[in-house]
Amino acid sequence: MAESRVLVVGATGLLGNAITRKLLAAGVPVRAFARSAGKLAPLKAAGAEVVAGDLLDLTKITEACRGVGQIVSTANNNMGKGPTSPMKTDVSMYQNLLAAVRNTGVRRVLYVSFRGVTSGETVDIFRLKWYIEDAIRRSGVPHVIVRATAFMDIWIDEVIAPDIRKKGVATVFGDGTSVTNYVAVEDVAEYVVKILAREEIRNEIVDVGGPSDKSFNDVVSLVERQLGSQGKRRHMPVAMMSVLMTVIKPFNELTARLISLGHYAATHMSAFPAWRENADRFGVKPRTVEEYVSHLKR
């Protein structure tokens, strides 16, 4: 069974957790790796072998890689700041992971990135994903880079819905007309599980998304209707975000990062009309934003 075991790195994160549970449900043996032993406990109860450790510890991640056939990594320090800033840690984390892979004979690595990422992104964590991708490509390790569109779970559950529930007001970045493709975390996890089963796919970038290309205003309207909101909105002008994300960064890196994400959402059109190609290729039926929003609770 050792060769079929999958190591999930970042297993307690939103996506890593979903991937781990889908693999377990499919009968795939899983070793779950994350920093917090406490957060790993539910995955252990679900049947995963668990290892608590830090990717900055080369010895620990090398031990975790022994006896596994494939690795999928979603690990990041996106909410880190200061000494745990992703800009200070994440490339080194992945360099350690890649060294461990080479030293232990793992067959293939899957890394979950962001669709459309380039080395010149204004959002630091997007730019960082490109550098991690580059490290993976240069490593010579057989790999698949899965580039996903915007997560509904983040934008709807963590950005839009909380303000509507608590304040009766939706925050809109810019004029809200920029169009984005949205995909649910569970559906991205399904793509990953299907790709893990196709070991002939190597050294490839796979773009994944869903059927919904929506403006931010459209998504907000759907959430407002589901939650019974009166439709009050607070707009954050693009010019204001441009200034704030620069001025605030020396004092509060995390807040500046969050503002830069809002600026990105307001200024980048990222529709994905070709989403069906890989959905059909891997037999995934991703849900629409309407389907996702219909399950929100007031």
Secondary structure, 3 states (H helix, E strand, C coil): CHHHCEEEECCCCHHHHHHHHHHHHCCCCEEEEECCHHHHHHHHHCCCEEEECCCCCHHHHHHHHCCCCEEEECCCCCCCCHHHCHHHHHHHHHHHHHHHHHHHCCCEEEEEEECCCCCCCCCHHHHHHHHHHHHHHHHCCCEEEEEECEEHHHHHHHHHHHHHHHHCEEEEECCCCCEEEEECHHHHHHHHHHHHCCCCCCCEEEEECCCEEEEHHHHHHHHHHHHCCCCEEEEECHHHHHHHHHHCCCCCHHHHHHHHHHHHHHHCCECCCCHHHHHHHHCCCCCCHHHHHCCCCC
